[in-house]
Amino acid sequence: MAGFPLSNDNTRVRPSFVLSHPLVASAVFGVTKSWQLQEVINACSVELTPEIIADINEVHAKFPNPCP
């Protein structure tokens, strides 16, 4: 995970990661403020490299159910 550049701001990664999954057709993100909506819109344009996706999958493999 050494190459993960967005580790301190993972809200920018979430929309792109969710929407990159081949079985996901759409995603709903809850916001209550206009600045939150703008953050989600901006985050949708973040391009995840194969390395970043591999890093995310590595973490998921270690913690497959983080909220039991």
C-alpha positions as CSV (number, residue, x, y, z in Angstrom):
1,M,0.0,0.0,0.0
2,A,3.0,2.3,-0.2
3,G,1.8,3.8,-3.5
4,F,-1.7,4.8,-2.3
5,P,-1.8,8.6,-2.9
6,L,-5.3,9.2,-1.5
7,S,-5.0,7.4,1.8
8,N,-5.6,10.7,3.8
9,D,-8.6,11.6,1.7
10,N,-10.5,8.4,1.0
11,T,-13.8,10.3,0.4
12,R,-12.3,11.1,-3.1
13,V,-11.8,7.4,-3.8
14,R,-15.1,6.0,-2.7
15,P,-17.4,7.1,-5.6
16,S,-14.8,6.1,-8.2
17,F,-14.2,2.7,-6.6
18,V,-17.9,1.9,-6.3
19,L,-18.7,3.0,-9.9
20,S,-15.7,1.1,-11.3
21,H,-17.2,-2.3,-10.2
22,P,-18.6,-4.1,-13.3
23,L,-21.8,-5.1,-11.5
24,V,-22.7,-1.6,-10.3
25,A,-24.9,0.4,-12.6
26,S,-25.4,3.4,-10.3
27,A,-24.6,4.6,-6.8
28,V,-26.5,6.7,-4.2
29,F,-24.5,9.0,-1.9
30,G,-26.2,10.8,0.9
31,V,-25.4,14.4,1.4
32,T,-27.0,17.2,3.4
33,K,-24.9,20.1,2.4
34,S,-24.2,21.5,-1.1
35,W,-20.4,21.3,-0.5
36,Q,-20.8,17.6,0.2
37,L,-22.6,17.2,-3.1
38,Q,-19.8,19.0,-4.9
39,E,-17.2,16.8,-3.2
40,V,-19.0,13.7,-4.5
41,I,-19.4,15.1,-8.0
42,N,-15.6,16.0,-8.1
43,A,-14.7,12.6,-6.7
44,C,-16.6,10.8,-9.5
45,S,-13.9,12.0,-12.0
46,V,-11.0,10.5,-10.0
47,E,-9.4,7.8,-12.1
48,L,-8.2,4.8,-10.2
49,T,-5.1,3.1,-11.5
50,P,-4.8,-0.7,-11.4
51,E,-2.3,-0.3,-8.6
52,I,-4.7,1.7,-6.4
53,I,-7.5,-0.8,-7.1
54,A,-5.1,-3.6,-6.1
55,D,-4.2,-1.7,-2.9
56,I,-7.9,-1.4,-2.0
57,N,-8.5,-5.1,-2.8
58,E,-5.6,-6.0,-0.5
59,V,-7.2,-4.1,2.4
60,H,-10.5,-5.7,1.6
61,A,-9.0,-9.1,1.7
62,K,-7.6,-8.4,5.2
63,F,-10.9,-6.9,6.4
64,P,-13.7,-8.5,4.4
65,N,-16.4,-7.5,6.9
66,P,-15.2,-4.5,8.9
67,C,-18.6,-3.8,10.4
68,P,-20.0,-7.1,11.5
